[in-house]
Amino acid sequence: MPNVNLSGMTAEALMDLRKRVDEMLHRHRAELEKQLERIAIVGGARVVGGGGSALKGKKVPPKYRGPSGETWAGRGGKPRWLVAAIKGGKKLDDFLIDKSARKGWKKRRSKR
């Protein structure tokens, strides 16, 4: 774009320039919004918001069981009872629940 001396332009020429700049900005904005719309559509579903895991809030069967019957699914921080037991010399594998028992839990959940 050539250098334009704005101070030497008449008021009418300045208004015309302003109008052209506004039109250009509106076209550019419309183009950007179309691009954003194409990006926001994922698999036929519109993405609203974003972030967060698809698994957030989902219940999972317990993976570990403590000596007093307390359970832990293996998500998040280790519970106090598990930390204390590990400090006492136990191993994490000592608290694993049998996989066949966990599968049964999953089947019960699906019937509800």
N, C-alpha and C positions, 0 to 999 in steps of 0.2 A: 504494500500500500504506500503510495507516495506521501511525502510529508505535506501536511495541509496546515496553512497558517490560519488558525481559527480566529485570531483577533482581526484579521483582515476581511473576514467573511461578513456578509450582511445577515441580519436576523432571519430573513427568509431562507437563505442558504443554510444557516445553522439548523433551522427547524427541519428542513429537508434532510440534512445529514442525520439528525437525531431520529427521524422517522425511518430512514434506511437502516440505521444501526439497530433500532428496536425490531424491525422485521427480520433482520439477520439473526438476532438473538433468539427470537421466537422460533424460527425454523430450526436453529441449532438445538434448542431445548426439546422440540418435538422429536427430532432425530435421536437425541440421547434417551428420551423416554421410551421410544420404540425399541432401542437396543437393550435398555434395562428390562423391558417387558419380555423380550426374547430370552434374556439370561435368567430371569426369575421363574420361568416356566420350566419345571423339571419333571419329566415323565408324565406330562399331561396334568399335573397338579400344580397349582400356583403356590409358591413358597411365601408364606406369611411369617414375618418375624425371622426366625432363624436361630441357629445355635442350639445347643442342647443335644443330648444323645437320644436316639430312638429307643434305647433301653432304659432310659431314666424313668424310675417309678415302677418298673416291672418287678414282680416278685420272682425270685429264683429259689429253687430248693436248697436247703442247707447242705453244706459240703463238709462241715466239721461239727462234732458234738463233744461237749465237755463232760467231765465226770458227774456234774450235777444235772445234766440234761439240757443245759443251755446250748444253743446252736449258733452257727455263723455261716453265711453263704460264701464267704471269701471275698466279699466286696467291701470297700472302704477300709478304715483302719482296723487293726486287730483288736478284738475285745479284751478287756482287762483280764478275764479269767484265762485267756489263751496266752497273753503276754506273761502272766505270773507262772503259768505251767511251763512255758519255754524257758524262763529264767530258772525254774526249778530243775531243769535238766531234761525235760521231755522234748520230743520232736514234733513238728507240725503234722507229720504223717501219722503219728499216734492217734490223732483225733479225727482222721478221715472217716466219713460215713461210707458204708458199703455202697457201691454204685447201683446195685440192684434195688436197694431201699430208696435211693433218690429217684430212680425211674418210676417207682410206684407212686411217689409223691406227685410227680408230674402228671401221671395218668389220672389221679384223683382230682387234680386241679382242672383238667380239661372237661370232666364230666359235670362240673358245676355250671 
